[in-house]
Amino acid sequence: MRLLVLGGTRFLGRAIVDAALAGRHEVSIFTRGQTNPELFPEAEHLVGDRDGDLSALEGREWDAAVDTSGFFPRIVRASAELLAGRVGHYTFVSSVSVYADLAEPPDESSAVGTLEDESLEEMGDEFQYYGPLKALCEREVERAFPNGALIVRPGLIVGPHDPTDRFTYWPRRLARGGEILAPAPADELVQFVDVRDLGGWIVRMAEDRRTGVFNAVNEGLPWSELLAGADVTWVDSEFLLEQGVGEWMELPLWIADPAFAGHARTDVSRAVAAGLTFRPLEETIRDTAKWDATRGDYEPAAGLAPEREAELLRAWRARAAA
């Protein structure tokens, strides 16, 4: 298969290219040439800019394309329309954030968010436009490829090379040891997907020319499994909110807002039926921690600072003793 990857040298794109090359496919990567340009010397590197310079794609043909880097509909429209008729199958990586209501567990038929101004090209102060913009991007792909579009809606993507630290905080924290603060209850579910599982599945779906919409995240596991064997102090959400702990980024994977109660219960049965599998949790934690250790004095982008965690644990114990 001749595969074009729009963005293939960071996180998910990197995993897709790894899987495609392992499957002996011919891979072309279209990037600006600024992030990890030394990766994948065996692949064809096409340099351009999705916002204004698609010339490297003109006059070319591929069996399939995977778009990992589309966020604004105007920009996605440009690449999809250019490749229509030159690519037989187009995968667009979207997000479960497209759903209008995450208070209940979504499936692929759930309504997606909308924007009054569909020309908007900003995420918003709290990324509130991210999901609706992704939904509009999906629409552009489906218009350009009415019979050849695969829409993948991942949840939180985790594993080695994750630049966000939204999951990496926990393998790092487990590696550091000692008393760990975690949100109660211990049986509350979290959902995520290892980037390598997702990347390999996307390549297989492209090989098989599968179309349609698929949520792509694991089937959910309890906090107690994520932190199994650790010295954990379980702290309730009411206390965390009182202490001003930031949901999701300051304490990764934790969301107390009832408007997101269904977020960690996303229905993934369609993707599982289509062959999405999940490696053991221990492997994801181990490999993420191993990669994270290579970053040295890297300043984390998310997670509780050790001093902040210790302060919260002292406050929790003082409250319990009162």
RODO-2510 file (C-alpha; in nm, 4 decimals, decimal comma):
residues 322
     n   res          X          Y          Z
     1     m     0,0000     0,0000     0,0000
     2     r     0,1207     0,3500    -0,0841
     3     l     0,0326     0,5520     0,2235
     4     l     0,0399     0,9280     0,2707
     5     v     0,0507     1,0569     0,6286
     6     l    -0,0302     1,4220     0,6867
     7     g     0,1844     1,4835     0,9934
     8     g     0,3920     1,1790     1,0845
     9     t     0,6829     1,2726     1,3079
    10     r     0,5329     1,3570     1,6469
    11     f     0,3038     1,1290     1,8429
    12     l     0,0174     0,9442     1,6764
    13     g     0,1587     1,0149     1,3310
    14     r     0,4865     0,8634     1,4417
    15     a     0,3117     0,5467     1,5595
    16     i     0,1182     0,5203     1,2329
    17     v     0,4352     0,5513     1,0271
    18     d     0,6097     0,2940     1,2491
    19     a     0,3240     0,0485     1,1948
    20     a     0,3053     0,1140     0,8212
    21     l     0,6787     0,0656     0,7693
    22     a     0,6700    -0,2513     0,9800
    23     g     0,3979    -0,3734     0,7422
    24     r     0,6290    -0,3017     0,4459
    25     h     0,4116    -0,0284     0,3036
    26     e     0,5506     0,2607     0,0981
    27     v     0,5107     0,5701     0,3148
    28     s     0,5133     0,9383     0,2263
    29     i     0,5119     1,1916     0,5117
    30     f     0,3898     1,5466     0,4554
    31     t     0,5139     1,7905     0,7196
    32     r     0,6686     2,1344     0,7561
    33     g     1,0002     1,9620     0,8215
    34     q     1,0364     2,1213     1,1631
    35     t     0,9626     1,8398     1,4113
    36     n     1,1927     1,5354     1,4218
    37     p     1,2883     1,5625     1,0530
    38     e     1,5539     1,2953     1,1034
    39     l     1,2957     1,0254     1,1704
    40     f     1,2111     0,7559     0,9161
    41     p     1,4867     0,7942     0,6544
    42     e     1,3282     0,5006     0,4704
    43     a     1,0095     0,7028     0,4091
    44     e     0,9553     0,9770     0,1527
    45     h     0,9548     1,3198     0,3165
    46     l     0,7406     1,5849     0,1513
    47     v     0,7788     1,9366     0,2888
    48     g     0,5057     2,1979     0,2752
    49     d     0,2429     2,3741     0,4812
    50     r    -0,1201     2,2681     0,5146
    51     d    -0,2147     2,6340     0,5313
    52     g    -0,1047     2,7588     0,1927
    53     d     0,1535     2,5256     0,0389
    54     l     0,0261     2,1847    -0,0686
    55     s     0,2325     2,1857    -0,3866
    56     a     0,4320     1,8766    -0,2833
    57     l     0,1081     1,6761    -0,3012
    58     e     0,0036     1,7937    -0,6468
    59     g     0,0123     1,5434    -0,9309
    60     r     0,0670     1,2498    -0,6951
    61     e    -0,1408     0,9424    -0,6134
    62     w    -0,1602     0,7159    -0,3085
    63     d    -0,3732     0,4200    -0,2123
    64     a    -0,4626     0,5744     0,1218
    65     a    -0,4053     0,8864     0,3306
    66     v    -0,4173     0,9431     0,7046
    67     d    -0,4766     1,2933     0,8362
    68     t    -0,3463     1,3266     1,1924
    69     s    -0,3036     1,7035     1,1950
    70     g    -0,6323     1,8617     1,0882
    71     f    -0,7968     2,1035     1,3313
    72     f    -0,9694     2,3705     1,1205
    73     p    -1,2240     2,2855     0,8477
    74     r    -1,0831     2,5282     0,5901
    75     i    -0,7421     2,3634     0,6089
    76     v    -0,8823     2,0090     0,6087
    77     r    -1,1029     2,0973     0,3117
    78     a    -0,7994     2,2067     0,1113
    79     s    -0,6085     1,8792     0,1525
    80     a    -0,9175     1,6575     0,1179
    81     e    -1,0315     1,8267    -0,2021
    82     l    -0,6802     1,8167    -0,3476
    83     l    -0,6476     1,4443    -0,2746
    84     a    -0,9990     1,3453    -0,3847
    85     g    -0,9583     1,1263    -0,6915
    86     r    -0,5880     1,0752    -0,6156
    87     v    -0,6322     0,8774    -0,2944
    88     g    -0,8674     0,5833    -0,2623
    89     h    -0,9188     0,5959     0,1137
    90     y    -0,8902     0,8875     0,3588
    91     t    -0,8666     0,8485     0,7364
    92     f    -0,9324     1,1537     0,9498
    93     v    -0,8256     1,1461     1,3133
    94     s    -1,0920     1,3340     1,5069
    95     s    -1,1751     1,3147     1,8800
    96     v    -1,4442     1,2017     2,1236
    97     s    -1,4578     1,5723     2,2108
    98     v    -1,6854     1,6171     1,9081
    99     y    -1,9868     1,5024     2,1110
   100     a    -2,2262     1,7735     2,2170
   101     d    -2,3189     1,6027     2,5443
   102     l    -2,0614     1,4102     2,7457
   103     a    -2,2745     1,3916     3,0572
   104     e    -2,3882     1,0531     2,9241
   105     p    -2,1684     0,7866     2,7604
   106     p    -2,1517     0,8643     2,3877
   107     d    -2,1611     0,6261     2,0957
   108     e    -2,1015     0,7049     1,7310
   109     s    -2,4647     0,8041     1,6759
   110     s    -2,4591     1,0699     1,9510
   111     a    -2,5054     1,4313     1,8402
   112     v    -2,1916     1,6348     1,7775
   113     g    -2,1263     1,9919     1,8826
   114     t    -2,1932     2,2853     1,6534
   115     l    -2,0652     2,6395     1,6067
   116     e    -2,2736     2,9421     1,5216
   117     d    -1,9777     3,0791     1,3242
   118     e    -1,8350     2,7906     1,1236
   119     s    -1,5498     3,0063     0,9937
   120     l    -1,4012     3,0325     1,3445
   121     e    -1,0336     2,9359     1,3601
   122     e    -0,9468     2,9413     1,7293
   123     m    -0,9767     2,6808     2,0023
   124     g    -1,1099     2,9155     2,2717
   125     d    -0,9682     2,9988     2,6126
   126     e    -1,0743     2,6603     2,7503
   127     f    -1,0543     2,4705     2,4197
   128     q    -1,4346     2,4827     2,4049
   129     y    -1,4314     2,5084     2,0254
   130     y    -1,1950     2,2145     1,9729
   131     g    -1,4677     1,9487     1,9526
   132     p    -1,7092     2,1361     1,7257
   133     l    -1,4199     2,2295     1,4958
   134     k    -1,3190     1,8649     1,4719
   135     a    -1,6801     1,7781     1,3843
   136     l    -1,6707     2,0319     1,1015
   137     c    -1,3431     1,8817     0,9811
   138     e    -1,5093     1,5397     0,9711
   139     r    -1,7820     1,6850     0,7522
   140     e    -1,5286     1,8200     0,5040
   141     v    -1,3613     1,4805     0,4723
   142     e    -1,6929     1,3018     0,4233
   143     r    -1,7887     1,5513     0,1520
   144     a    -1,4625     1,4970    -0,0365
   145     f    -1,4651     1,1177     0,0130
   146     p    -1,8334     1,0149     0,0251
   147     n    -1,7451     0,6473    -0,0214
   148     g    -1,3936     0,6327     0,1193
   149     a    -1,3796     0,8163     0,4520
   150     l    -1,2806     0,6623     0,7839
   151     i    -1,3439     0,8888     1,0837
   152     v    -1,1561     0,7863     1,3991
   153     r    -1,2563     0,9484     1,7285
   154     p    -0,9923     0,8690     1,9899
   155     g    -1,0140     0,9494     2,3554
   156     l    -0,6938     1,0314     2,5429
   157     i    -0,3974     0,8913     2,3489
   158     v    -0,1096     0,7809     2,5737
   159     g     0,2299     0,6191     2,5649
   160     p     0,5885     0,6977     2,4657
   161     h     0,6478     1,0342     2,2946
   162     d     0,3281     1,1902     2,4322
   163     p     0,4010     1,5660     2,4465
   164     t     0,1071     1,6510     2,6756
   165     d     0,1933     1,4636     3,0000
   166     r    -0,1782     1,4042     3,0606
   167     f    -0,1082     1,0347     3,1193
   168     t     0,2698     1,0362     3,1566
   169     y     0,2312     1,1990     3,4982
   170     w     0,1078     0,8698     3,6431
   171     p     0,3906     0,6397     3,5221
   172     r     0,6350     0,9098     3,6336
   173     r     0,4656     0,9343     3,9716
   174     l     0,4620     0,5558     4,0147
   175     a     0,8327     0,5432     3,9316
   176     r     0,9080     0,8076     4,1974
   177     g     0,7297     0,6045     4,4641
   178     g     0,6145     0,7127     4,8076
   179     e     0,2644     0,8137     4,9092
   180     i     0,0556     0,9001     4,6039
   181     l    -0,2521     1,1232     4,6087
   182     a    -0,5261     0,9977     4,3777
   183     p    -0,8940     1,0851     4,3292
   184     a    -1,1560     0,8684     4,4980
   185     p    -1,3416     0,6480     4,4457
   186     a    -1,0833     0,3865     4,3526
   187     d    -1,3322     0,2018     4,1307
   188     e    -1,4042     0,5068     3,9139
   189     l    -1,3210     0,4339     3,5494
   190     v    -1,0638     0,6008     3,3283
   191     q    -1,0297     0,5560     2,9527
   192     f    -0,7330     0,6019     2,7204
   193     v    -0,5629     0,4221     2,4327
   194     d    -0,1971     0,3343     2,3817
   195     v    -0,0703     0,5238     2,0789
   196     r     0,0840     0,2065     1,9359
   197     d    -0,2443     0,0160     1,9566
   198     l    -0,4252     0,3024     1,7868
   199     g    -0,1598     0,3554     1,5201
   200     g    -0,1445    -0,0104     1,4236
   201     w    -0,5242    -0,0371     1,4099
   202     i    -0,5534     0,2699     1,1861
   203     v    -0,3070     0,1162     0,9400
   204     r    -0,5019    -0,2103     0,9373
   205     m    -0,8267    -0,0223     0,8811
   206     a    -0,6688     0,1583     0,5858
   207     e    -0,5407    -0,1710     0,4466
   208     d    -0,8937    -0,3098     0,4591
   209     r    -1,0506     0,0125     0,3241
   210     r    -1,2869     0,0294     0,6202
   211     t    -1,5140     0,3333     0,6284
   212     g    -1,7487     0,4920     0,8785
   213     v    -1,7128     0,6455     1,2237
   214     f    -1,5403     0,4719     1,5151
   215     n    -1,4724     0,5765     1,8726
   216     a    -1,1222     0,4569     1,9570
   217     v    -1,0256     0,4254     2,3223
   218     n    -0,9962     0,1359     2,5666
   219     e    -1,2983    -0,0158     2,7354
   220     g    -1,2286     0,1546     3,0678
   221     l    -1,0405     0,0446     3,3772
   222     p    -1,0601     0,1527     3,7419
   223     w    -0,8131     0,3872     3,9066
   224     s    -0,7213     0,1028     4,1421
   225     e    -0,5896    -0,0983     3,8465
   226     l    -0,3932     0,1962     3,7075
   227     l    -0,2247     0,2450     4,0465
   228     a    -0,2114    -0,1182     4,1550
   229     g     0,0607    -0,1951     4,4087
   230     a     0,1292     0,1696     4,4946
   231     d     0,0935     0,3462     4,8300
   232     v    -0,2196     0,5416     4,7408
   233     t    -0,4189     0,7843     4,9508
   234     w    -0,7640     0,8192     4,7960
   235     v    -0,8965     1,1742     4,8240
   236     d    -1,2526     1,2693     4,7359
   237     s    -1,3376     1,5173     4,4634
   238     e    -1,5087     1,7580     4,7013
   239     f    -1,1812     1,8085     4,8884
   240     l    -0,9815     1,8450     4,5666
   241     l    -1,2206     2,1100     4,4394
   242     e    -1,2095     2,2932     4,7724
   243     q    -0,8309     2,3003     4,7442
   244     g    -0,8501     2,4444     4,3930
   245     v    -0,6963     2,1453     4,2188
   246     g    -0,7339     2,1790     3,8440
   247     e    -0,9236     1,9003     3,6723
   248     w    -0,7587     1,7011     3,3931
   249     m    -0,4313     1,8944     3,3646
   250     e    -0,3175     1,9542     3,7237
   251     l    -0,4450     1,6116     3,8268
   252     p    -0,4461     1,4172     3,4992
   253     l    -0,7366     1,1863     3,4115
   254     w    -0,9500     1,3316     3,6924
   255     i    -1,2727     1,5098     3,5932
   256     a    -1,5290     1,5951     3,8614
   257     d    -1,7572     1,8086     3,6445
   258     p    -2,0856     1,6163     3,5949
   259     a    -2,1019     1,7575     3,2428
   260     f    -1,8231     1,5091     3,1597
   261     a    -1,9542     1,2123     3,3570
   262     g    -1,9859     1,0009     3,0415
   263     h    -1,6423     1,0865     2,9068
   264     a    -1,4749     0,7800     3,0620
   265     r    -1,7575     0,5503     2,9543
   266     t    -1,7418     0,6050     2,5808
   267     d    -1,8858     0,3134     2,3824
   268     v    -1,6047     0,1533     2,1812
   269     s    -1,7798    -0,1687     2,0844
   270     r    -1,7767    -0,0784     1,7155
   271     a    -1,3983    -0,0344     1,7072
   272     v    -1,3405    -0,3508     1,9110
   273     a    -1,5567    -0,5433     1,6646
   274     a    -1,3398    -0,3955     1,3870
   275     g    -1,0226    -0,5307     1,5465
   276     l    -0,9023    -0,2644     1,7896
   277     t    -0,7094    -0,4416     2,0658
   278     f    -0,5340    -0,3183     2,3783
   279     r    -0,1960    -0,4216     2,5105
   280     p    -0,1545    -0,4923     2,8843
   281     l    -0,1670    -0,1816     3,1012
   282     e     0,1633    -0,2786     3,2621
   283     e     0,3344    -0,2532     2,9223
   284     t     0,1994     0,0958     2,8567
   285     i     0,3055     0,2160     3,2023
   286     r     0,6506     0,0565     3,1769
   287     d     0,7296     0,1854     2,8293
   288     t     0,5972     0,5337     2,9033
   289     a     0,8067     0,5575     3,2202
   290     k     1,1156     0,4304     3,0356
   291     w     1,0737     0,6930     2,7642
   292     d     0,9969     0,9662     3,0175
   293     a     1,3205     0,8885     3,2022
   294     t     1,5183     0,9783     2,8901
   295     r     1,3936     1,3387     2,9067
   296     g     1,6114     1,4262     3,2045
   297     d     1,5209     1,7575     3,3670
   298     y     1,2233     1,8110     3,1377
   299     e     0,9613     2,0427     3,2918
   300     p     0,6293     1,8520     3,2899
   301     a     0,3370     2,0089     3,1062
   302     a     0,0788     1,8574     3,3409
   303     g     0,0461     1,7009     3,6840
   304     l     0,0845     1,7914     4,0487
   305     a     0,4233     1,9277     4,1501
   306     p     0,5720     1,7204     4,4366
   307     e     0,5397     2,0153     4,6774
   308     r     0,1766     2,0665     4,5833
   309     e     0,0962     1,6981     4,6275
   310     a     0,2629     1,6922     4,9713
   311     e     0,0680     2,0024     5,0731
   312     l    -0,2594     1,8419     4,9680
   313     l    -0,1818     1,5205     5,1542
   314     r    -0,1075     1,7176     5,4728
   315     a    -0,4336     1,9080     5,4348
   316     w    -0,6256     1,5850     5,3781
   317     r    -0,4801     1,4233     5,6884
   318     a    -0,5523     1,7362     5,8945
   319     r    -0,9130     1,7307     5,7778
   320     a    -0,9472     1,3615     5,8613
   321     a    -0,8059     1,4234     6,2085
   322     a    -1,0313     1,7200     6,2853
***
